[in-house]
Amino acid sequence: MADFPCSLIEFQRRFADEGACASYLADARWPDGFRCPDCGHPKGWELATKAFTWECAGCGKQTSVTAGTVMHGSKLPLTVWFWAAYLMATHSNGIAALQLQKQLGLGSYKSARLLCGKLRRATVAPDRAPLSGLVEIDETTIPFRTKADPPEGGQGRSADGKMLVAVAVEVHDGGPGRLRLAPIADFSAASLHAFIKTNVAPGATAETDGWSGYPAAPGVTHDPHVIGPMAAHIVLPWAHRVFANLKTWALGVYHGLRRKHLRSYLDEFVFRFNRRHTRSAAFRSLLRIAIARKPATYNMPIKPEAKA
């Protein structure tokens, strides 16, 4: 959308009420006109008796503009959803639930937390392409954020008191391209090979630090650079810069990450990093994915995530 708002004032004017937000969602969900999500019939009409609801001319099913999306069943106004998505997508460091609650005047922290959790589910496009070309791959550890767990973990690759994270960064003309992050169970070949298979396209060149878990990874050309006395950030500069930024972001915005929601926070970081040059596109992408994702109950974004 060429005329997308470039400032908070323009955004407020563009999406000033529920009707403006609903119209935007309808255009994004049905760019070629309404199509029934139940039977696929291409014709329908907007009801005058139900706000932002269409009735299928084929099967008669009624569908609101938010039905079957991340916003399904929400009692929050669409303007709140839009502002939350805008703040989360366009702020260079994102926004914590407590800050979002204050900024949007939400009645409870629980509402803000659920809103953030549902939007984080919309940071991963189901059709995103794997990384290709030259890809730096590495792994690191992040301390827990709980009172019960130790504040500092073991040394080196020890997993004591720490969460394990793998990174893959495309490198184009000496600079970083797209990014992938994911929690891993350990630094074994099984865990690292699974991460590579999921996130790196066949035929890519995987540049690593020579760790024994990387050789024979399926579908990629392995290019190990054994570090020895050389600083790791010299061999894999972009992977280590991502890790440094990730840890700074985790402490600065969230005061540390919790193990049970690690994957969703990593997804948020990746989403923002990959759209760092196009903030307005980030907002559009977040809403587009939110429309495509299935509804989430309270427990889905709040309950502990499955282990990697």
Backbone hydrogen bonds in HBPLUS format (Angstrom, degrees):
<---DONOR---> <-ACCEPTOR-->    atom                        ^
c    i                          cat <-CA-CA->   ^        H-A-AA   ^      H-
h    n   atom  resd res      DA  || num        DHA   H-A  angle D-A-AA Bond
n    s   type  num  typ     dist DA aas  dist angle  dist       angle   num
A0004-PHE N   A0001-MET O   3.28 MM   3  5.69 137.4  2.47 125.3 122.2     1
A0011-PHE N   A0007-SER O   2.90 MM   4  6.13 155.9  1.96 148.9 156.4     2
A0012-GLN N   A0008-LEU O   2.90 MM   4  6.09 159.3  1.95 148.0 153.1     3
A0013-ARG N   A0009-ILE O   3.07 MM   4  6.34 153.2  2.15 145.7 152.8     4
A0014-ARG N   A0010-GLU O   2.87 MM   4  6.04 157.7  1.92 149.6 156.1     5
A0015-PHE N   A0011-PHE O   2.95 MM   4  6.05 165.4  1.98 156.1 158.8     6
A0021-CYS N   A0017-ASP O   3.29 MM   4  6.63 161.0  2.33 151.0 156.0     7
A0022-ALA N   A0018-GLU O   2.84 MM   4  6.02 163.7  1.87 154.4 159.4     8
A0023-SER N   A0019-GLY O   2.92 MM   4  6.02 157.5  1.98 147.1 153.1     9
A0024-TYR N   A0020-ALA O   3.13 MM   4  6.29 153.5  2.20 140.2 146.9    10
A0025-LEU N   A0021-CYS O   2.98 MM   4  6.27 160.7  2.02 151.2 156.3    11
A0026-ALA N   A0022-ALA O   2.89 MM   4  6.08 158.1  1.94 149.6 155.6    12
A0027-ASP N   A0023-SER O   3.04 MM   4  6.23 160.4  2.08 146.9 151.6    13
A0028-ALA N   A0024-TYR O   2.95 MM   4  6.16 152.5  2.03 146.4 154.6    14
A0029-ARG N   A0025-LEU O   2.78 MM   4  5.90 151.9  1.85 149.5 157.4    15
A0030-TRP N   A0026-ALA O   2.80 MM   4  5.76 160.5  1.84 148.1 153.8    16
A0033-GLY N   A0030-TRP O   2.97 MM   3  5.05 159.0  2.01 118.9 118.4    17
A0036-CYS N   A0041-HIS O   2.89 MM   5  5.25 161.5  1.93 154.1 153.8    18
A0040-GLY N   A0036-CYS O   2.83 MM   4  4.67 134.4  2.04 125.0 137.1    19
A0057-ALA N   A0043-LYS O   2.99 MM  14  5.56 175.8  1.99 133.2 132.3    20
A0045-TRP N   A0055-GLU O   3.14 MM  10  5.59 148.1  2.25 141.7 149.2    21
A0055-GLU N   A0045-TRP O   2.90 MM  10  5.59 157.8  1.95 152.7 157.0    22
A0047-LEU N   A0053-THR O   2.81 MM   6  5.76 169.7  1.82 164.3 167.1    23
A0065-VAL N   A0052-PHE O   2.94 MM  13  5.85 141.6  2.09 168.8 173.5    24
A0054-TRP N   A0063-THR O   2.84 MM   9  5.27 171.8  1.85 140.9 141.1    25
A0063-THR N   A0054-TRP O   2.74 MM   9  5.27 160.7  1.78 156.7 163.4    26
A0056-CYS N   A0061-LYS O   2.91 MM   5  5.39 163.5  1.94 146.6 151.3    27
A0060-GLY N   A0056-CYS O   3.09 MM   4  4.70 130.3  2.35 113.2 125.3    28
A0067-ALA N   A0064-SER O   3.17 MM   3  5.16 152.3  2.25 101.7 110.0    29
A0069-THR N   A0066-THR O   3.16 MM   3  5.54 147.7  2.27 140.2 135.3    30
A0072-HIS N   A0069-THR O   3.04 MM   3  5.18 165.5  2.06 112.0 115.3    31
A0070-VAL N   A0290-ALA O   3.00 MM 220  5.21 170.4  2.01 150.6 153.5    32
A0074-SER N   A0071-MET O   3.14 MM   3  5.62 163.5  2.17 137.5 136.4    33
A0080-VAL N   A0077-PRO O   3.08 MM   3  5.38 130.3  2.34 102.4 114.4    34
A0081-TRP N   A0077-PRO O   3.28 MM   4  6.73 156.2  2.34 146.3 152.5    35
A0082-PHE N   A0078-LEU O   2.86 MM   4  6.12 161.5  1.89 155.5 160.3    36
A0083-TRP N   A0079-THR O   2.98 MM   4  6.14 161.9  2.01 144.0 148.8    37
A0084-ALA N   A0080-VAL O   2.90 MM   4  6.02 161.4  1.93 149.7 155.4    38
A0085-ALA N   A0081-TRP O   2.90 MM   4  6.09 162.5  1.93 150.9 155.6    39
A0086-TYR N   A0082-PHE O   2.87 MM   4  6.02 155.3  1.93 146.6 154.1    40
A0087-LEU N   A0083-TRP O   2.87 MM   4  6.06 166.5  1.89 153.4 156.4    41
A0088-MET N   A0084-ALA O   2.94 MM   4  6.04 163.1  1.97 149.2 154.4    42
A0089-ALA N   A0085-ALA O   2.92 MM   4  5.89 154.5  1.99 143.2 150.2    43
A0090-THR N   A0086-TYR O   2.91 MM   4  5.79 159.2  1.95 149.6 154.8    44
A0091-HIS N   A0087-LEU O   3.24 MM   4  5.66 154.2  2.31 132.9 138.1    45
A0094-GLY N   A0091-HIS O   3.14 MM   3  4.94 156.2  2.20  99.3 106.7    46
A0100-LEU N   A0096-ALA O   2.88 MM   4  6.14 155.7  1.94 152.7 160.7    47
A0101-GLN N   A0097-ALA O   2.86 MM   4  6.07 154.0  1.93 148.2 154.7    48
A0102-LYS N   A0098-LEU O   3.23 MM   4  6.53 154.8  2.30 141.8 147.3    49
A0103-GLN N   A0099-GLN O   2.87 MM   4  6.10 162.3  1.90 152.7 158.2    50
A0104-LEU N   A0100-LEU O   2.96 MM   4  5.98 162.5  1.99 153.3 156.5    51
A0105-GLY N   A0101-GLN O   2.96 MM   4  5.65 114.5  2.40 132.6 146.1    52
A0106-LEU N   A0101-GLN O   3.03 MM   5  4.91 143.7  2.16 135.9 143.5    53
A0112-ALA N   A0108-SER O   3.37 MM   4  6.72 160.1  2.42 142.4 147.2    54
A0113-ARG N   A0109-TYR O   2.80 MM   4  5.99 158.5  1.84 154.7 161.1    55
A0114-LEU N   A0110-LYS O   2.97 MM   4  6.12 159.0  2.01 146.6 152.0    56
A0115-LEU N   A0111-SER O   2.94 MM   4  6.09 157.5  1.99 145.9 152.6    57
A0116-CYS N   A0112-ALA O   2.97 MM   4  6.19 164.2  2.00 150.0 153.4    58
A0117-GLY N   A0113-ARG O   2.90 MM   4  6.07 156.6  1.96 144.2 151.6    59
A0118-LYS N   A0114-LEU O   2.88 MM   4  6.11 157.8  1.93 152.0 156.8    60
A0119-LEU N   A0115-LEU O   3.07 MM   4  6.28 158.9  2.12 147.6 153.4    61
A0120-ARG N   A0116-CYS O   2.90 MM   4  6.11 148.0  2.00 147.5 156.4    62
A0121-ARG N   A0117-GLY O   3.29 MM   4  6.58 138.5  2.47 136.0 145.7    63
A0121-ARG N   A0118-LYS O   3.15 MM   3  5.21 128.8  2.43  94.4 107.6    64
A0122-ALA N   A0119-LEU O   2.87 MM   3  5.07 146.3  1.99 102.2 113.2    65
A0123-THR N   A0120-ARG O   3.14 MM   3  5.27 156.0  2.20 114.2 112.8    66
A0128-ARG N   A0125-ALA O   3.25 MM   3  5.39 162.9  2.28 118.3 116.0    67
A0131-LEU N   A0199-ASN O   2.92 MM  68  6.19 164.6  1.94 150.7 145.8    68
A0201-ALA N   A0131-LEU O   2.67 MM  70  5.60 176.1  1.67 163.7 164.3    69
A0205-THR N   A0133-GLY O   2.84 MM  72  6.02 165.2  1.86 148.7 153.1    70
A0171-VAL N   A0134-LEU O   2.91 MM  37  5.60 149.1  2.01 162.7 159.9    71
A0135-VAL N   A0205-THR O   2.87 MM  70  6.00 167.1  1.88 174.4 169.9    72
A0207-GLU N   A0135-VAL O   2.83 MM  72  5.95 165.2  1.85 148.3 153.3    73
A0136-GLU N   A0169-VAL O   2.85 MM  33  5.14 151.7  1.93 156.4 150.1    74
A0169-VAL N   A0136-GLU O   2.86 MM  33  5.14 154.6  1.92 144.9 153.5    75
A0137-ILE N   A0207-GLU O   2.93 MM  70  6.02 162.3  1.96 160.9 159.0    76
A0138-ASP N   A0167-VAL O   3.15 MM  29  5.43 154.0  2.22 138.3 144.9    77
A0167-VAL N   A0138-ASP O   2.89 MM  29  5.43 163.3  1.92 152.7 152.4    78
A0140-THR N   A0165-VAL O   2.82 MM  25  5.39 155.2  1.88 156.3 164.4    79
A0165-VAL N   A0140-THR O   3.00 MM  25  5.39 168.9  2.02 147.2 148.6    80
A0142-ILE N   A0163-MET O   2.80 MM  21  5.05 149.4  1.89 141.0 151.1    81
A0163-MET N   A0142-ILE O   2.69 MM  21  5.05 167.5  1.71 147.6 151.6    82
A0154-GLY N   A0160-ASP O   2.98 MM   6  5.14 136.6  2.17 129.7 139.7    83
A0158-SER N   A0155-GLN O   3.06 MM   3  5.65 159.3  2.10 137.4 140.7    84
A0162-LYS N   A0159-ALA O   3.19 MM   3  5.29 166.9  2.21 125.9 122.2    85
A0184-ILE N   A0164-LEU O   3.02 MM  20  5.56 158.3  2.07 130.2 134.3    86
A0166-ALA N   A0182-ALA O   2.90 MM  16  5.52 169.2  1.91 163.4 164.7    87
A0182-ALA N   A0166-ALA O   3.15 MM  16  5.52 148.6  2.25 148.5 152.7    88
A0168-ALA N   A0180-ARG O   2.97 MM  12  5.19 147.5  2.08 150.8 151.9    89
A0180-ARG N   A0168-ALA O   2.92 MM  12  5.19 140.2  2.08 152.9 159.9    90
A0170-GLU N   A0178-ARG O   3.01 MM   8  5.47 168.2  2.03 160.9 164.5    91
A0177-GLY N   A0170-GLU O   2.80 MM   7  4.81 155.4  1.86 132.3 131.7    92
A0172-HIS N   A0175-GLY O   2.75 MM   3  5.28 157.1  1.80 159.3 163.1    93
A0175-GLY N   A0172-HIS O   2.90 MM   3  5.28 165.9  1.92 118.9 123.3    94
A0192-LEU N   A0188-SER O   3.04 MM   4  6.25 173.3  2.04 157.5 159.5    95
A0193-HIS N   A0189-ALA O   2.77 MM   4  5.64 159.9  1.81 148.7 154.8    96
A0194-ALA N   A0190-ALA O   3.16 MM   4  6.15 151.9  2.24 135.5 142.9    97
A0195-PHE N   A0191-SER O   3.08 MM   4  6.34 152.7  2.16 143.6 151.0    98
A0196-ILE N   A0192-LEU O   2.99 MM   4  6.23 159.1  2.03 147.7 153.1    99
A0197-LYS N   A0193-HIS O   2.88 MM   4  6.06 162.5  1.91 149.6 154.6   100
A0198-THR N   A0194-ALA O   3.09 MM   4  6.20 151.6  2.17 143.6 150.2   101
A0199-ASN N   A0195-PHE O   3.08 MM   4  6.16 149.7  2.17 146.3 154.1   102
A0200-VAL N   A0196-ILE O   2.84 MM   4  5.26 149.6  1.94 151.9 152.4   103
A0204-ALA N   A0201-ALA O   3.22 MM   3  5.87 155.9  2.28 140.7 140.9   104
A0203-GLY N   A0219-GLY O   2.66 MM  16  5.95 166.2  1.68 175.5 176.9   105
A0221-THR N   A0204-ALA O   2.90 MM  17  6.27 166.1  1.92 157.9 162.1   106
A0206-ALA N   A0221-THR O   2.74 MM  15  5.93 149.0  1.84 148.3 159.1   107
A0223-ASP N   A0206-ALA O   2.80 MM  17  5.80 168.6  1.81 155.8 151.9   108
A0208-THR N   A0223-ASP O   3.31 MM  15  6.37 150.5  2.41 123.0 130.2   109
A0225-HIS N   A0208-THR O   2.90 MM  17  6.02 140.9  2.06 130.6 142.0   110
A0214-TYR N   A0211-TRP O   3.21 MM   3  6.10 174.7  2.21 130.4 131.3   111
A0230-MET N   A0227-ILE O   2.99 MM   3  5.18 150.9  2.08 135.2 130.6   112
A0234-ILE N   A0231-ALA O   3.05 MM   3  5.56 155.5  2.11 113.3 121.0   113
A0235-VAL N   A0232-ALA O   3.12 MM   3  5.38 123.6  2.45 103.1 116.0   114
A0236-LEU N   A0232-ALA O   3.04 MM   4  6.25 172.0  2.04 164.4 166.2   115
A0240-HIS N   A0236-LEU O   3.20 MM   4  6.33 163.3  2.23 154.6 159.2   116
A0241-ARG N   A0237-PRO O   2.98 MM   4  6.14 141.8  2.13 138.0 148.9   117
A0242-VAL N   A0238-TRP O   2.95 MM   4  6.11 158.3  2.00 146.4 151.6   118
A0243-PHE N   A0239-ALA O   3.05 MM   4  6.34 159.4  2.10 145.0 150.4   119
A0244-ALA N   A0240-HIS O   3.01 MM   4  6.16 158.4  2.05 141.8 147.4   120
A0245-ASN N   A0241-ARG O   2.93 MM   4  6.15 162.8  1.96 151.8 156.3   121
A0246-LEU N   A0242-VAL O   2.78 MM   4  5.93 156.4  1.83 153.3 160.7   122
A0247-LYS N   A0243-PHE O   2.99 MM   4  6.18 165.1  2.02 152.0 154.6   123
A0248-THR N   A0244-ALA O   3.07 MM   4  6.23 158.2  2.12 145.4 151.7   124
A0249-TRP N   A0245-ASN O   2.84 MM   4  5.94 160.1  1.88 147.7 153.7   125
A0250-ALA N   A0246-LEU O   2.86 MM   4  6.04 160.7  1.90 150.2 155.6   126
A0251-LEU N   A0247-LYS O   3.14 MM   4  6.28 157.4  2.19 143.4 148.3   127
A0252-GLY N   A0248-THR O   2.83 MM   4  5.89 159.9  1.87 149.0 155.9   128
A0253-VAL N   A0249-TRP O   2.90 MM   4  5.73 171.1  1.91 152.2 154.6   129
A0254-TYR N   A0250-ALA O   3.20 MM   4  5.37 136.8  2.40 118.0 130.0   130
A0256-GLY N   A0250-ALA O   2.79 MM   6  5.02 174.4  1.79 125.8 124.2   131
A0255-HIS N   A0251-LEU O   3.05 MM   4  3.99 127.6  2.34 103.6 110.2   132
A0261-HIS N   A0258-ARG O   3.26 MM   3  5.76 150.8  2.35 111.7 119.2   133
A0262-LEU N   A0259-ARG O   3.23 MM   3  5.12 171.4  2.24 111.0 110.9   134
A0305-GLU N   A0260-LYS O   2.77 MM  45  5.41 164.6  1.79 144.4 149.0   135
A0265-TYR N   A0261-HIS O   3.28 MM   4  6.57 157.3  2.33 155.4 161.9   136
A0266-LEU N   A0262-LEU O   2.95 MM   4  6.20 157.7  2.00 157.4 164.3   137
A0267-ASP N   A0263-ARG O   2.89 MM   4  6.15 154.1  1.96 148.8 156.3   138
A0268-GLU N   A0264-SER O   3.03 MM   4  6.27 150.8  2.12 139.8 147.1   139
A0269-PHE N   A0265-TYR O   3.03 MM   4  6.31 160.3  2.07 148.2 152.9   140
A0270-VAL N   A0266-LEU O   2.94 MM   4  6.18 162.4  1.97 153.4 157.9   141
A0271-PHE N   A0267-ASP O   2.91 MM   4  6.07 162.5  1.94 149.5 154.5   142
A0272-ARG N   A0268-GLU O   3.09 MM   4  6.34 165.4  2.11 153.2 155.7   143
A0273-PHE N   A0269-PHE O   2.94 MM   4  6.09 160.2  1.98 149.5 155.8   144
A0274-ASN N   A0270-VAL O   2.91 MM   4  6.00 168.2  1.93 157.4 159.9   145
A0275-ARG N   A0272-ARG O   3.23 MM   3  5.24 146.2  2.35  97.6 107.5   146
A0276-ARG N   A0273-PHE O   3.26 MM   3  5.06 157.5  2.31 112.8 109.4   147
A0278-THR N   A0275-ARG O   3.11 MM   3  5.30 154.9  2.17 107.3 115.1   148
A0282-ALA N   A0278-THR O   2.99 MM   4  6.31 137.7  2.18 142.7 155.2   149
A0282-ALA N   A0279-ARG O   3.04 MM   3  4.95 123.2  2.38  90.7 105.8   150
A0283-PHE N   A0279-ARG O   3.28 MM   4  6.74 147.9  2.39 147.0 153.1   151
A0284-ARG N   A0280-SER O   3.19 MM   4  6.55 164.6  2.22 149.3 152.9   152
A0285-SER N   A0281-ALA O   2.80 MM   4  5.96 156.9  1.85 148.9 155.8   153
A0286-LEU N   A0282-ALA O   2.92 MM   4  6.08 156.6  1.98 145.8 152.1   154
A0287-LEU N   A0283-PHE O   3.11 MM   4  6.39 163.0  2.14 153.9 157.0   155
A0288-ARG N   A0284-ARG O   2.90 MM   4  6.06 154.8  1.97 145.9 154.0   156
A0289-ILE N   A0285-SER O   2.92 MM   4  6.10 163.6  1.94 154.8 157.8   157
A0290-ALA N   A0286-LEU O   2.93 MM   4  6.05 152.4  2.01 140.2 149.0   158
A0291-ILE N   A0287-LEU O   2.93 MM   4  6.13 145.4  2.05 145.1 152.7   159
A0292-ALA N   A0288-ARG O   3.26 MM   4  6.51 142.9  2.40 135.9 145.5   160
A0292-ALA N   A0289-ILE O   2.99 MM   3  4.99 120.3  2.36  94.3 109.9   161
A0293-ARG N   A0289-ILE O   2.86 MM   4  6.07 139.7  2.02 153.4 164.4   162
A0303-LYS N   A0299-ASN O   2.68 MM   4  5.14 166.3  1.70 143.0 146.3   163
